[in-house]
Amino acid sequence: METQNVAMFQDFFPSMIERLGAEGFMRELCNGFQLLVDNDKGLITFESLKRNSSRLGLEDLRDDELMCMLREGDMDGDGALNQKEFCILMLKLSPGLRNGSRKSLDDDFCK
């Protein structure tokens, strides 16, 4: 039987929302964006994601996996993530966020 390496993802977002509130949580997501952004472009690019991936414990991801992450969140097709795209992607990837929490975040984010 072949074993697969499976990354376990512990979703802290629901408890963060409970502790910080929707506004505080969105501020923390924006801080996360700033950790990964290419300061010259103001976007998360492949290069900035690769360069800063160790900050998130993702240093073992292959280039194609990093590109997949970018493509997943890139809503405008420019090959990079702006702050809104990054935040939406993070919310989308959280299995613990369901209707109530996500609705309050959507309301807060879209103001």
MMTF fields as JSON, N, C-alpha, C and O atoms, coordinates in Angstrom:
{
  "mmtfVersion": "1.0.0",
  "mmtfProducer": "UNKNOWN",
  "numBonds": 443,
  "numAtoms": 444,
  "numGroups": 111,
  "numChains": 1,
  "numModels": 1,
  "chainsPerModel": [1],
  "groupsPerChain": [111],
  "chainIdList": ["A"],
  "bondAtomList": [4, 2, 8, 6, 12, 10, 16, 14, 20, 18, 24, 22, 28, 26, 32, 30, 36, 34, 40, 38, 44, 42, 48, 46, 52, 50, 56, 54, 60, 58, 64, 62, 68, 66, 72, 70, 76, 74, 80, 78, 84, 82, 88, 86, 92, 90, 96, 94, 100, 98, 104, 102, 108, 106, 112, 110, 116, 114, 120, 118, 124, 122, 128, 126, 132, 130, 136, 134, 140, 138, 144, 142, 148, 146, 152, 150, 156, 154, 160, 158, 164, 162, 168, 166, 172, 170, 176, 174, 180, 178, 184, 182, 188, 186, 192, 190, 196, 194, 200, 198, 204, 202, 208, 206, 212, 210, 216, 214, 220, 218, 224, 222, 228, 226, 232, 230, 236, 234, 240, 238, 244, 242, 248, 246, 252, 250, 256, 254, 260, 258, 264, 262, 268, 266, 272, 270, 276, 274, 280, 278, 284, 282, 288, 286, 292, 290, 296, 294, 300, 298, 304, 302, 308, 306, 312, 310, 316, 314, 320, 318, 324, 322, 328, 326, 332, 330, 336, 334, 340, 338, 344, 342, 348, 346, 352, 350, 356, 354, 360, 358, 364, 362, 368, 366, 372, 370, 376, 374, 380, 378, 384, 382, 388, 386, 392, 390, 396, 394, 400, 398, 404, 402, 408, 406, 412, 410, 416, 414, 420, 418, 424, 422, 428, 426, 432, 430, 436, 434, 440, 438],
  "bondOrderList": [1, 1, 1, 1, 1, 1, 1, 1, 1, 1, 1, 1, 1, 1, 1, 1, 1, 1, 1, 1, 1, 1, 1, 1, 1, 1, 1, 1, 1, 1, 1, 1, 1, 1, 1, 1, 1, 1, 1, 1, 1, 1, 1, 1, 1, 1, 1, 1, 1, 1, 1, 1, 1, 1, 1, 1, 1, 1, 1, 1, 1, 1, 1, 1, 1, 1, 1, 1, 1, 1, 1, 1, 1, 1, 1, 1, 1, 1, 1, 1, 1, 1, 1, 1, 1, 1, 1, 1, 1, 1, 1, 1, 1, 1, 1, 1, 1, 1, 1, 1, 1, 1, 1, 1, 1, 1, 1, 1, 1, 1],
  "groupList": [{"groupName": "MET", "atomNameList": ["N", "CA", "C", "O"], "elementList": ["N", "C", "C", "O"], "formalChargeList": [0, 0, 0, 0], "bondAtomList": [1, 0, 2, 1, 3, 2], "bondOrderList": [1, 1, 2], "singleLetterCode": "M", "chemCompType": "L-PEPTIDE LINKING"}, {"groupName": "GLU", "atomNameList": ["N", "CA", "C", "O"], "elementList": ["N", "C", "C", "O"], "formalChargeList": [0, 0, 0, 0], "bondAtomList": [1, 0, 2, 1, 3, 2], "bondOrderList": [1, 1, 2], "singleLetterCode": "E", "chemCompType": "L-PEPTIDE LINKING"}, {"groupName": "THR", "atomNameList": ["N", "CA", "C", "O"], "elementList": ["N", "C", "C", "O"], "formalChargeList": [0, 0, 0, 0], "bondAtomList": [1, 0, 2, 1, 3, 2], "bondOrderList": [1, 1, 2], "singleLetterCode": "T", "chemCompType": "L-PEPTIDE LINKING"}, {"groupName": "GLN", "atomNameList": ["N", "CA", "C", "O"], "elementList": ["N", "C", "C", "O"], "formalChargeList": [0, 0, 0, 0], "bondAtomList": [1, 0, 2, 1, 3, 2], "bondOrderList": [1, 1, 2], "singleLetterCode": "Q", "chemCompType": "L-PEPTIDE LINKING"}, {"groupName": "ASN", "atomNameList": ["N", "CA", "C", "O"], "elementList": ["N", "C", "C", "O"], "formalChargeList": [0, 0, 0, 0], "bondAtomList": [1, 0, 2, 1, 3, 2], "bondOrderList": [1, 1, 2], "singleLetterCode": "N", "chemCompType": "L-PEPTIDE LINKING"}, {"groupName": "VAL", "atomNameList": ["N", "CA", "C", "O"], "elementList": ["N", "C", "C", "O"], "formalChargeList": [0, 0, 0, 0], "bondAtomList": [1, 0, 2, 1, 3, 2], "bondOrderList": [1, 1, 2], "singleLetterCode": "V", "chemCompType": "L-PEPTIDE LINKING"}, {"groupName": "ALA", "atomNameList": ["N", "CA", "C", "O"], "elementList": ["N", "C", "C", "O"], "formalChargeList": [0, 0, 0, 0], "bondAtomList": [1, 0, 2, 1, 3, 2], "bondOrderList": [1, 1, 2], "singleLetterCode": "A", "chemCompType": "L-PEPTIDE LINKING"}, {"groupName": "PHE", "atomNameList": ["N", "CA", "C", "O"], "elementList": ["N", "C", "C", "O"], "formalChargeList": [0, 0, 0, 0], "bondAtomList": [1, 0, 2, 1, 3, 2], "bondOrderList": [1, 1, 2], "singleLetterCode": "F", "chemCompType": "L-PEPTIDE LINKING"}, {"groupName": "ASP", "atomNameList": ["N", "CA", "C", "O"], "elementList": ["N", "C", "C", "O"], "formalChargeList": [0, 0, 0, 0], "bondAtomList": [1, 0, 2, 1, 3, 2], "bondOrderList": [1, 1, 2], "singleLetterCode": "D", "chemCompType": "L-PEPTIDE LINKING"}, {"groupName": "PRO", "atomNameList": ["N", "CA", "C", "O"], "elementList": ["N", "C", "C", "O"], "formalChargeList": [0, 0, 0, 0], "bondAtomList": [1, 0, 2, 1, 3, 2], "bondOrderList": [1, 1, 2], "singleLetterCode": "P", "chemCompType": "L-PEPTIDE LINKING"}, {"groupName": "SER", "atomNameList": ["N", "CA", "C", "O"], "elementList": ["N", "C", "C", "O"], "formalChargeList": [0, 0, 0, 0], "bondAtomList": [1, 0, 2, 1, 3, 2], "bondOrderList": [1, 1, 2], "singleLetterCode": "S", "chemCompType": "L-PEPTIDE LINKING"}, {"groupName": "ILE", "atomNameList": ["N", "CA", "C", "O"], "elementList": ["N", "C", "C", "O"], "formalChargeList": [0, 0, 0, 0], "bondAtomList": [1, 0, 2, 1, 3, 2], "bondOrderList": [1, 1, 2], "singleLetterCode": "I", "chemCompType": "L-PEPTIDE LINKING"}, {"groupName": "ARG", "atomNameList": ["N", "CA", "C", "O"], "elementList": ["N", "C", "C", "O"], "formalChargeList": [0, 0, 0, 0], "bondAtomList": [1, 0, 2, 1, 3, 2], "bondOrderList": [1, 1, 2], "singleLetterCode": "R", "chemCompType": "L-PEPTIDE LINKING"}, {"groupName": "LEU", "atomNameList": ["N", "CA", "C", "O"], "elementList": ["N", "C", "C", "O"], "formalChargeList": [0, 0, 0, 0], "bondAtomList": [1, 0, 2, 1, 3, 2], "bondOrderList": [1, 1, 2], "singleLetterCode": "L", "chemCompType": "L-PEPTIDE LINKING"}, {"groupName": "GLY", "atomNameList": ["N", "CA", "C", "O"], "elementList": ["N", "C", "C", "O"], "formalChargeList": [0, 0, 0, 0], "bondAtomList": [1, 0, 2, 1, 3, 2], "bondOrderList": [1, 1, 2], "singleLetterCode": "G", "chemCompType": "PEPTIDE LINKING"}, {"groupName": "CYS", "atomNameList": ["N", "CA", "C", "O"], "elementList": ["N", "C", "C", "O"], "formalChargeList": [0, 0, 0, 0], "bondAtomList": [1, 0, 2, 1, 3, 2], "bondOrderList": [1, 1, 2], "singleLetterCode": "C", "chemCompType": "L-PEPTIDE LINKING"}, {"groupName": "LYS", "atomNameList": ["N", "CA", "C", "O"], "elementList": ["N", "C", "C", "O"], "formalChargeList": [0, 0, 0, 0], "bondAtomList": [1, 0, 2, 1, 3, 2], "bondOrderList": [1, 1, 2], "singleLetterCode": "K", "chemCompType": "L-PEPTIDE LINKING"}],
  "groupTypeList": [0, 1, 2, 3, 4, 5, 6, 0, 7, 3, 8, 7, 7, 9, 10, 0, 11, 1, 12, 13, 14, 6, 1, 14, 7, 0, 12, 1, 13, 15, 4, 14, 7, 3, 13, 13, 5, 8, 4, 8, 16, 14, 13, 11, 2, 7, 1, 10, 13, 16, 12, 4, 10, 10, 12, 13, 14, 13, 1, 8, 13, 12, 8, 8, 1, 13, 0, 15, 0, 13, 12, 1, 14, 8, 0, 8, 14, 8, 14, 6, 13, 4, 3, 16, 1, 7, 15, 11, 13, 0, 13, 16, 13, 10, 9, 14, 13, 12, 4, 14, 10, 12, 16, 10, 13, 8, 8, 8, 7, 15, 16],
  "groupIdList": [1, 2, 3, 4, 5, 6, 7, 8, 9, 10, 11, 12, 13, 14, 15, 16, 17, 18, 19, 20, 21, 22, 23, 24, 25, 26, 27, 28, 29, 30, 31, 32, 33, 34, 35, 36, 37, 38, 39, 40, 41, 42, 43, 44, 45, 46, 47, 48, 49, 50, 51, 52, 53, 54, 55, 56, 57, 58, 59, 60, 61, 62, 63, 64, 65, 66, 67, 68, 69, 70, 71, 72, 73, 74, 75, 76, 77, 78, 79, 80, 81, 82, 83, 84, 85, 86, 87, 88, 89, 90, 91, 92, 93, 94, 95, 96, 97, 98, 99, 100, 101, 102, 103, 104, 105, 106, 107, 108, 109, 110, 111],
  "secStructList": [7, 7, 7, 7, 7, 7, 7, 7, 7, 7, 7, 7, 2, 2, 2, 2, 2, 2, 2, 2, 2, 2, 2, 2, 2, 2, 2, 2, 2, 2, 2, 2, 2, 2, 2, 2, 7, 5, 6, 6, 6, 6, 5, 5, 7, 2, 2, 2, 2, 2, 2, 2, 4, 4, 4, 4, 6, 7, 6, 6, 7, 7, 2, 2, 2, 2, 2, 2, 2, 2, 2, 2, 2, 7, 1, 1, 1, 1, 1, 1, 5, 7, 2, 2, 2, 2, 2, 2, 2, 2, 2, 2, 6, 7, 6, 6, 7, 7, 2, 2, 2, 2, 2, 2, 2, 2, 2, 2, 2, 6, 7],
  "xCoordList": [0.835, 0.0, 0.885, 1.783, 0.623, 1.411, 0.863, -0.341, 1.76, 1.327, 1.568, 2.542, 0.687, 0.816, 1.168, 0.721, 1.973, 2.236, 1.069, 0.834, 0.349, -0.811, -0.555, -0.274, -0.655, -0.484, -1.763, -2.852, -1.615, -2.76, -2.934, -1.999, -4.116, -4.408, -5.323, -6.45, -4.837, -5.677, -6.223, -5.468, -7.52, -8.179, -8.409, -9.284, -7.613, -7.729, -8.654, -8.932, -9.127, -9.914, -11.171, -11.404, -11.993, -13.19, -12.862, -13.546, -11.838, -11.5, -10.901, -11.077, -10.201, -9.663, -10.798, -10.749, -11.806, -12.958, -13.668, -14.063, -13.826, -14.48, -13.697, -14.287, -12.389, -11.538, -11.368, -11.419, -11.164, -10.835, -12.031, -11.965, -13.109, -14.228, -13.933, -12.794, -14.952, -14.793, -13.803, -12.966, -13.891, -13.0, -11.541, -10.648, -11.301, -9.945, -9.382, -8.2, -10.232, -9.796, -9.389, -8.365, -10.191, -9.854, -8.549, -7.771, -8.303, -7.031, -5.866, -4.825, -6.05, -4.99, -4.763, -3.623, -5.831, -5.658, -4.86, -3.984, -5.161, -4.424, -2.957, -2.076, -2.693, -1.3, -0.602, 0.571, -1.317, -0.774, -0.432, 0.585, -1.285, -1.012, 0.301, 1.124, 0.496, 1.716, 2.983, 4.052, 2.871, 4.029, 4.481, 5.656, 3.562, 3.845, 3.973, 4.376, 3.641, 3.539, 4.918, 5.912, 4.936, 6.094, 5.928, 5.018, 6.794, 6.627, 6.667, 6.042, 7.384, 7.449, 6.149, 5.746, 5.495, 4.284, 3.005, 1.94, 3.096, 1.903, 0.996, -0.182, 1.533, 0.788, 1.596, 2.81, 0.922, 1.626, 1.899, 0.975, 3.151, 3.575, 4.143, 4.339, 4.399, 5.034, 6.354, 6.652, 7.133, 8.452, 8.349, 9.109, 7.414, 7.289, 6.734, 7.115, 5.836, 5.305, 6.406, 6.527, 7.197, 8.301, 9.334, 9.806, 9.673, 10.664, 10.194, 11.007, 8.906, 8.375, 7.616, 7.04, 7.603, 6.81, 7.254, 6.445, 8.53, 8.996, 8.348, 8.224, 7.939, 7.233, 5.925, 5.425, 5.374, 4.119, 4.329, 3.363, 5.576, 5.86, 5.634, 5.407, 5.692, 5.418, 6.663, 6.568, 7.833, 9.08, 9.253, 10.07, 8.513, 8.643, 7.741, 7.786, 6.935, 6.064, 6.877, 7.799, 6.508, 7.16, 6.642, 5.604, 7.359, 6.956, 5.561, 4.768, 5.255, 3.935, 2.822, 1.71, 3.101, 2.109, 1.899, 0.774, 2.971, 2.846, 2.059, 1.211, 2.339, 1.592, 0.11, -0.756, -0.165, -1.556, -2.27, -3.431, -1.57, -2.15, -2.487, -3.56, -1.575, -1.82, -3.002, -3.87, -3.032, -4.131, -5.476, -6.481, -5.497, -6.744, -7.362, -8.583, -6.522, -7.044, -7.092, -7.709, -6.447, -6.317, -7.625, -7.897, -8.417, -9.731, -9.684, -10.565, -8.671, -8.622, -7.655, -7.491, -7.014, -6.18, -4.835, -4.218, -4.36, -3.073, -1.881, -0.742, -2.138, -1.048, -0.528, 0.478, -1.198, -0.789, -2.042, -3.158, -1.843, -2.977, -2.913, -1.904, -4.01, -4.115, -4.679, -4.986, -4.809, -5.227, -6.615, -6.832, -7.542, -8.901, -8.889, -9.527, -8.169, -8.093, -7.479, -7.942, -6.44, -5.799, -6.786, -6.899, -7.488, -8.436, -9.566, -9.958, -10.083, -11.145, -10.632, -11.335, -9.415, -8.835, -8.691, -9.028, -8.199, -8.028, -9.371, -9.456, -10.407, -11.739, -12.271, -12.874, -12.041, -12.498, -11.825, -12.447, -10.562, -9.807, -10.092, -9.622, -10.842, -11.113, -12.32, -13.45, -12.097, -13.233, -14.124, -15.279, -13.618, -14.391, -15.328, -16.177, -15.199, -16.089, -17.34, -17.282, -18.422, -19.708, -20.598, -20.166, -21.779, -22.71, -22.583, -22.347, -22.724, -22.756, -21.481, -21.517, -20.353, -19.073, -18.722, -18.264, -18.934, -18.579, -19.459, -18.974, -20.732, -21.636, -21.177, -21.136, -20.832, -20.4, -19.078, -18.858, -18.214, -16.944, -17.175, -16.567, -18.051, -18.351, -18.913, -18.532, -19.801, -20.372, -19.286, -19.266, -18.376, -17.299, -16.317, -15.854, -16.002, -14.981, -15.474, -14.697, -16.757, -17.288, -17.762, -18.38, -17.486, -17.896, -17.089, -17.284],
  "yCoordList": [-1.18, 0.0, 1.25, 1.388, 2.134, 3.358, 4.432, 4.685, 5.044, 6.124, 7.45, 7.615, 8.371, 9.685, 10.695, 10.591, 11.671, 12.785, 13.746, 14.335, 13.894, 14.775, 15.88, 15.622, 17.094, 18.223, 18.402, 18.523, 18.416, 18.631, 20.131, 20.835, 20.601, 22.019, 22.211, 21.716, 22.925, 23.242, 24.64, 25.608, 24.734, 25.987, 26.798, 26.482, 27.844, 28.715, 29.904, 30.677, 30.061, 31.238, 31.395, 32.492, 30.354, 30.557, 31.039, 31.919, 30.481, 30.925, 32.333, 33.094, 32.676, 34.035, 35.048, 36.121, 34.708, 35.602, 35.777, 36.884, 34.685, 34.748, 35.656, 36.455, 35.536, 36.3, 37.753, 38.664, 37.976, 39.312, 40.097, 41.317, 39.404, 40.035, 40.101, 39.909, 40.371, 40.381, 41.444, 41.185, 42.631, 43.717, 43.413, 43.636, 42.908, 42.556, 41.42, 41.416, 40.456, 39.338, 39.822, 39.397, 40.711, 41.227, 42.015, 41.983, 42.718, 43.433, 42.449, 42.711, 41.307, 40.289, 39.672, 39.396, 39.456, 38.962, 39.966, 39.582, 41.237, 42.279, 42.304, 42.545, 42.056, 41.95, 40.768, 40.863, 39.66, 38.493, 38.81, 38.355, 39.589, 40.025, 40.795, 40.578, 41.687, 42.513, 41.682, 42.08, 40.527, 39.646, 39.04, 38.716, 38.891, 38.184, 39.088, 38.629, 40.34, 41.244, 41.611, 41.69, 41.825, 42.421, 43.921, 44.526, 44.514, 45.923, 46.87, 47.93, 46.512, 47.378, 47.354, 48.366, 46.19, 46.039, 46.174, 46.439, 45.995, 46.069, 44.861, 44.921, 43.767, 42.532, 41.347, 41.443, 40.243, 38.991, 38.368, 37.969, 38.289, 37.695, 36.303, 35.923, 35.56, 34.256, 34.424, 33.681, 35.399, 35.609, 35.979, 35.465, 36.87, 37.268, 36.126, 35.967, 35.331, 34.176, 33.151, 32.609, 32.892, 31.936, 32.437, 31.673, 33.702, 34.297, 34.29, 34.109, 34.482, 34.609, 33.386, 33.422, 32.312, 31.14, 30.507, 29.894, 30.652, 30.067, 30.741, 30.128, 31.989, 32.681, 31.989, 32.12, 31.249, 30.531, 29.039, 28.286, 28.61, 27.185, 26.437, 25.227, 27.133, 26.531, 26.378, 26.239, 26.403, 26.357, 25.077, 25.042, 24.033, 22.769, 22.677, 21.682, 23.692, 23.647, 23.844, 24.658, 23.072, 23.188, 24.432, 24.985, 24.854, 26.018, 25.852, 26.794, 24.662, 24.458, 24.555, 24.975, 24.178, 24.304, 25.771, 26.189, 26.541, 27.978, 28.661, 29.514, 28.288, 28.852, 28.494, 29.305, 27.283, 26.855, 27.72, 28.085, 28.045, 28.914, 30.283, 30.83, 30.819, 32.116, 32.05, 32.922, 31.017, 30.883, 30.741, 31.27, 30.027, 29.81, 31.128, 31.284, 32.074, 33.329, 34.479, 35.507, 34.32, 35.416, 35.604, 34.901, 36.554, 36.773, 37.677, 37.596, 38.533, 39.458, 39.007, 39.693, 37.845, 37.27, 37.926, 37.73, 38.71, 39.381, 38.563, 39.022, 37.35, 36.478, 36.773, 36.2, 37.659, 38.035, 38.252, 38.286, 38.399, 38.623, 40.012, 40.405, 40.753, 41.997, 41.664, 40.507, 42.661, 42.398, 41.766, 40.842, 42.244, 41.688, 40.23, 39.384, 39.932, 38.549, 37.637, 36.514, 38.115, 37.324, 37.027, 35.883, 38.035, 37.835, 36.89, 36.022, 37.059, 36.162, 34.729, 33.798, 34.544, 33.205, 32.584, 31.416, 33.351, 32.829, 32.407, 31.369, 33.197, 32.846, 31.594, 30.725, 31.521, 30.38, 29.072, 28.009, 29.163, 27.975, 27.513, 26.448, 28.283, 27.938, 27.01, 27.45, 25.72, 24.801, 25.101, 24.674, 25.818, 26.09, 27.268, 27.455, 28.064, 29.212, 28.779, 28.299, 28.954, 28.635, 29.861, 30.911, 29.753, 30.86, 32.04, 33.156, 31.857, 32.968, 33.77, 34.986, 33.124, 33.824, 34.444, 35.585, 33.7, 34.199, 35.385, 36.337, 35.351, 36.449, 37.723, 38.777, 37.66, 38.87, 39.377, 40.587, 38.48, 38.9, 39.535, 40.556, 38.938, 39.505, 40.913, 41.817, 41.1, 42.422, 43.404, 44.534, 42.982, 43.842, 44.167, 45.301, 43.169, 43.327, 44.201, 44.939, 44.115, 44.794, 46.214, 46.844, 46.72, 48.103, 49.086, 50.295],
  "zCoordList": [0.0, 0.0, 0.0, 0.83, -0.92, -1.049, -0.105, -0.058, 0.631, 1.509, 0.812, 0.077, 1.049, 0.444, 1.519, 2.661, 1.139, 2.042, 1.923, 0.868, 3.01, 3.019, 4.026, 5.196, 3.562, 4.474, 5.273, 4.713, 6.571, 7.44, 7.624, 8.005, 7.357, 7.478, 8.668, 8.685, 9.652, 10.792, 10.565, 10.472, 10.48, 10.158, 11.427, 12.233, 11.589, 12.757, 12.493, 13.41, 11.279, 10.946, 11.81, 12.317, 12.003, 12.838, 14.256, 14.779, 14.874, 16.231, 16.215, 17.167, 15.147, 15.03, 14.904, 15.504, 14.131, 13.967, 15.295, 15.66, 16.009, 17.316, 18.26, 18.987, 18.25, 19.163, 18.717, 19.544, 17.414, 16.906, 16.385, 16.242, 16.104, 15.414, 13.925, 13.5, 13.145, 11.684, 11.231, 10.366, 11.804, 11.382, 11.729, 10.912, 12.931, 13.342, 12.508, 12.167, 12.182, 11.353, 9.962, 9.426, 9.382, 8.048, 8.099, 7.146, 9.196, 9.359, 9.354, 8.752, 10.034, 10.069, 8.684, 8.311, 7.925, 6.553, 5.729, 4.955, 5.895, 5.165, 5.59, 4.765, 6.868, 7.331, 6.66, 6.299, 6.494, 5.802, 4.356, 3.833, 3.719, 2.352, 2.311, 1.422, 3.262, 3.293, 3.467, 3.005, 4.13, 4.287, 2.96, 2.79, 2.035, 0.791, -0.428, -1.497, -0.285, -1.423, -1.994, -1.273, -3.281, -3.955, -3.762, -4.328, -2.974, -2.611, -3.801, -3.761, -4.854, -6.035, -6.833, -7.408, -6.864, -7.673, -6.854, -7.413, -5.539, -4.7, -4.85, -4.496, -5.372, -5.622, -5.12, -4.939, -4.898, -4.643, -6.005, -6.713, -6.357, -7.622, -7.34, -6.186, -8.399, -8.213, -7.473, -6.538, -7.896, -7.293, -5.815, -4.994, -5.469, -4.062, -3.217, -2.057, -3.794, -3.068, -2.826, -1.728, -3.841, -3.7, -2.684, -1.842, -2.767, -1.875, -0.417, 0.49, -0.184, 1.175, 1.673, 2.76, 0.904, 1.275, 2.595, 3.291, 2.939, 4.202, 5.408, 6.469, 5.253, 6.347, 6.702, 7.82, 5.74, 5.958, 6.157, 6.28, 6.19, 6.311, 5.011, 5.024, 3.898, 2.587, 1.732, 0.513, 2.365, 1.6, 0.795, -0.125, 1.115, 0.394, -0.838, -1.562, -1.076, -2.245, -3.515, -3.571, -4.531, -5.839, -6.562, -6.2, -7.563, -8.345, -8.936, -8.926, -9.451, -10.049, -8.996, -9.319, -7.757, -6.69, -6.311, -6.04, -6.292, -6.024, -7.142, -6.877, -8.385, -9.521, -9.433, -9.761, -8.991, -8.839, -7.8, -7.982, -6.712, -5.69, -6.285, -6.034, -7.062, -7.693, -8.655, -8.639, -9.488, -10.454, -9.76, -10.233, -8.638, -7.888, -7.436, -7.454, -7.033, -6.51, -7.494, -7.217, -8.641, -9.612, -10.379, -11.352, -9.929, -10.537, -11.769, -12.625, -11.869, -13.005, -14.104, -15.112, -13.902, -14.953, -15.172, -16.219, -14.196, -14.383, -13.889, -13.965, -13.383, -12.946, -11.555, -11.136, -10.831, -9.479, -8.632, -9.152, -7.324, -6.422, -5.816, -5.23, -5.966, -5.228, -3.84, -3.553, -3.003, -1.627, -1.555, -0.771, -2.352, -2.342, -2.793, -2.167, -3.873, -4.357, -3.299, -3.103, -2.619, -1.567, -0.442, -0.003, 0.02, 1.123, 0.728, 1.508, -0.472, -0.952, -1.029, -0.636, -1.53, -1.615, -0.231, -0.037, 0.722, 2.081, 2.681, 3.338, 2.463, 2.969, 2.271, 2.9, 0.984, 0.188, 0.636, 0.618, 1.034, 1.42, 2.85, 3.253, 3.613, 4.997, 5.094, 4.881, 5.414, 5.517, 6.719, 6.746, 7.702, 8.909, 8.806, 9.677, 7.768, 7.62, 6.875, 5.743, 7.513, 6.906, 6.975, 7.452, 6.529, 6.307, 7.266, 6.803, 8.54, 9.485, 9.506, 9.317, 9.731, 9.798, 8.454, 8.389, 7.402, 6.084, 5.711, 5.098, 6.064, 5.737, 6.428, 5.792, 7.709, 8.41, 7.834, 7.765, 7.426, 6.818, 5.464, 5.143, 4.663, 3.368, 3.518, 2.775, 4.46, 4.718, 5.108, 4.62, 5.991, 6.476, 5.355, 5.238, 4.535, 3.503, 2.354, 1.747, 2.062, 0.877, 1.17, 0.312, 2.351, 2.669, 1.858, 1.982]
}
